[in-house]
Amino acid sequence: MASGSRPWGALLLLLLLLPPVPAACRAGGGCAGEGGPLEPFDALYASGVEAYYGGDFAGAARCLERALRSRRELRAARLRCRRRCRGQVRLAAPGPGAGGDLPFFGSVLRRAGCVRRCEEPRLGAASRHRAAEEVRADFQRRVPYSYLQRAYIQLNKLDEAANAAHTFFMANPEHMEIQQDIENYKTTAGKVSLIDREAKQHMEDYSAGVRHYDKEEYELAIDFLERALKGYYSEDEDCQIMCEGPQRFEEHEYLEYKAGLYEAIADHYMQVLACKHDCVRELATRSGRISPIENFLPLHYDYLQFAYYRVGDYVKALECAKSYLLFHPDDEDVLENAGYYEGLLEGTMDPDTIKPRKEAKMLLRRHKLESHLLQVAAAGLGYTYTEPVMPGSAMARTVRNSQPLHVQQGCFLSLFPSGGPLLYSDVKFVYNSQQLNGTQRVLLDNVISEEQCRELHRVASGIMLAGDGYRGKTSPHTPNERFEGATVLKALKYGYEGRVPLKSARLFYDISEKARRIVESYFMLNSTLYFSYTHLVCRTALSGQQERRNDLSHPIHADNCLLDPEANECWKEPPAYTFRDYSALLYMNADFEGGEFIFTEMDAKTVTASIKPKCGRMISFSSGGENPHGVKAVTKGQRCAVALWFTLDPLYRELERIQADEVIAMLDQEHLGPSEMNINPKDEL
């Protein structure tokens, strides 16, 4: 998110309510004494933003860095005090009879006093650190790092700027401007190794372990995966402790809260319990993301069982296989592996003495008990609760024909048929998925004729507006090109008003319908394919800005998920258009330089196919993470195409398309007729 365009109304309100800018943030200001109360991170953040917009970039950087450090220290202090008081004050068991609950509540009061006495010297009053929801959301999405990188650029601290940009980008992989900034840092500053300043160490270790596993470096894989497991369980304990903080009673106004003792305790405890129960999702979710990595914790044991087998440690292999089976007791592959390991150990020891790991058993037992209590509360107390992802959620496993079987990730299987009829005799097949080195891809020529390309180009020149389809941004993906666009409905409206020839306006509608029918038929879809969005778009190289270009016209992305090249994942969550299922691009011209369409691997770097646009050429593909793609820089001239996105879900049909259908029906009733192109498919080839 560009700092200059960010809506910051919540911060403006906060600035009005907060004290003046801390001395530590003003130019020449020093740091507060280490022994004093911790400064609230929201006040430091607001002061940093104020300094940024006031042009005091040194002060902005100081305040923003202090805000980030203050937030980390706040969490560390709370963890330290709560952990210490857990050890010093054990909760007593209630006794029988009248007054039997006093020992328990007495220990609760003593622990509460312990926490307060521990926290207050470093943190001050608890109310000092109650940040607004908008501010907490900004830190969750790493927005302070967006300001930081801009401030560091102004201060000519390119290393710090690059790391801040990278940290922001890891939580916002859909942010095209930051992505381009990072590429510029790599080029101009020679910055190759970037640091994610908010990385979760157990996630980093897990990813490193999987990389070594894929390279068959099993000893290194074991080291990193075991370290990841240790970090996971440590983070799980911290997550549990942090859930014991203040809760929000969203359904109640606190001053009007009239619940009795046990209802009030239950209401608060259920929120704490739901928070603790959600730790498995939190620990499996990369920073800034919403969706967790599927099957995250069990996968550690799955990788380890085979890695230990490959290094000859059959005891550990069996131990990890049995640990995995705690989560997936019916997994046939791992059951077979466990039996194989037991056979290898026969005669040397009793395989029954090898048990699943204790920490895995304890976590799973706790998670099931939490779930039971929450369901009881939902049924008996009307508590609203939705079960989060389980630590062993289902996952499709792809295996090789080795003994024993092992996990292989990063493969997209061609589970869907393709190669159906093209419906129109003039359409020419060029390449299929295999020839394009991917999955669910097809390249076709002659979808429209040269004359229709020229006609469509004339329509485009009469109806397109700069920034149309890009929220008014004339250069949404690169500052070196101008983008213009128009929708089907706009074309028909202009045609009906006589501003462009009606026949030409209808051509846009007809060829997009032709493309939809071809895609639906070729990929042999069993249900109707609906338009999700239809856009005629031209991108024009801006003169004087093409020398030494190293950016893309459209950065590498996927159409229905957020591509995360560092994690080798594509997150199917907002703001991605998760309902899109298939995409197509129908090109109108070739008289420009650059502008090749490219497919890449999920690393967004390795090009798997490159396609040169020309009149009548259409590339179509499934919209998911299996097909990352982008457009090379247009360095001269104008490149035009009809971009089409489709969905199988009728709930997400394009509203303008429905309205356009109504306009077409009205025109047909007035006997204005279709365009001259033949849109009726011939018999199947």
Secondary structure, 3 states (H helix, E strand, C coil): CCHHHCCCHHHHHHHHHCCCCCCCCCCCCCCCCCCCCCCCHHHHHHHHHHHHHCCCHHHHHHHHHHHHHHHHHHHHHHHHHHHHHHHHCCCCCCCCCCCCCHHHHHHHHHHHHHHHHHHHHHHCCHHHHCCCHHHHHHHHCCHHHHHHHHHHHHCCCHHHHHHHHHHHHHHCCCCHHHHHHHHHHHHHCCCCCCCCCCCCHHHHHHHHHHHHHHCCCHHHHHHHHHHHHHHHHHHHHHHHHHCCCCCCCCCCCHHHCCCCHHHHHHHHHHHHHHHHHCHHHHHCCCCCCCCCCCCHHHHHHHHHHHHHHHCCCHHHHHHHHHHHHHHCCCCHHHHHHHHHHHHHHCCCCCHHHCCCCHHHHHHHHHHHHHHHHHHHHHHHHCCCCCCCCCCCCCCCCCECCCCCCCECCCCCCCCCCCCCCCCCCCCEEEECCCCCCCCCEEEEECCCCHHHHHHHHHHHHHHCEECCCCCCCCCCCCCCEEEEEECHHHHHHHHHCCCCCHHHHHHHHHHHHHHHHHHHHHCCCCCCCEEEEEEEEEEEECCCCCCCCCCEEEEEECCCCEEECCCCEEECCCCCCCCCCEEEEEECCCCEEECCEEEECCCCCCEEEEECCCCCCEEEEECCCCCCEEEECEEEEEEEEEEEEEECCHHHCCHHHHHHHHHHHHHHHCCCCCCCCCCCCCCCC
